[in-house]
Amino acid sequence: MDLGDGIRLRPLLAGDGEDLAAAYARNREHLAPWEPLRSEEFFTVRWQQGHVDETLRAVDAGRSCAFVLTDAGERIVGRLNLSDIVRGAFWSAHLGYWIDGAVTGRGTMRRAVRAVCDQARDDLGLHRVQAATLLHNAASQRVLQANGFREIGRAERYLRIAGEWQDHLLFERILEDGPDHRP
C-alpha cells in the first residue's frame, strides 16, 4: 500500500532478515531510548532472520500481523505489528511500531497506523486495538491520537525500556468507531 513520499506498507516477508538487520543497525541510536536493551546478536542478519521466521509462524497461527515500511529503493524503514491477537469475547490486539530516524516528521507513521487499524477491522474483524507509549514519547502519542486512540490510563513500570522499568500511557481505539470518533 502506497503511503506517499515513496513509502510503502507491506506484510513482513520470509526474506526480510537482512534488510531488518540493516535497518536496526542504521537506527541503533535513534531507537535506543524507546526499546529494550539490545544484545550485539540482535543486530545480526542471523538473529533478525530467526525473528522473522518466528514472527511469521505467529502470523500463520493467527496470533499476530506483521508489516514493514519500505522506501522507494525498497529498503526497510519501519515496522508495525499487531500482536497478542485474541478472539473469543475480546477481539483485540496490541499495536507496536517504529520508524527510521530519516523518515520521522512526515506523517508517515500516522498514515501507516491508520492503514493497519483499517486492516485490523476490515480483514481481521477485530473490535479493539491497544497501544502503549513511554510517558515522554509525545510523537508516538500524537500518532495514536490522530488515529482515534484515546488514553485509558497509566501503567506503572509497564515495560523494561532502555534498561529500566518505565511507566507507560495506555491507549485504545474501538475500531468500529472510526479514527475520527470522539466519545
Sequence and secondary structure as in RCSB ss.txt:
>XXXX:A:sequence
MDLGDGIRLRPLLAGDGEDLAAAYARNREHLAPWEPLRSEEFFTVRWQQGHVDETLRAVDAGRSCAFVLTDAGER
IVGRLNLSDIVRGAFWSAHLGYWIDGAVTGRGTMRRAVRAVCDQARDDLGLHRVQAATLLHNAASQRVLQANGFR
EIGRAERYLRIAGEWQDHLLFERILEDGPDHRP
>XXXX:A:secstr
 EEETTEEEEE  TTTHHHHHHHHHHTHHHHGGGS    GGGGSHHHHHHHHHHHHHHHHTTS EEEEEE TT  
EEEEEEEEEEE TTT EEEEEEEE GGGTTSSHHHHHHHHHHHHHHHTT   EEEEEEETT HHHHHHHHHTT E
EEEEEEEEEEETTEEEEEEEEEEEGGG TT   
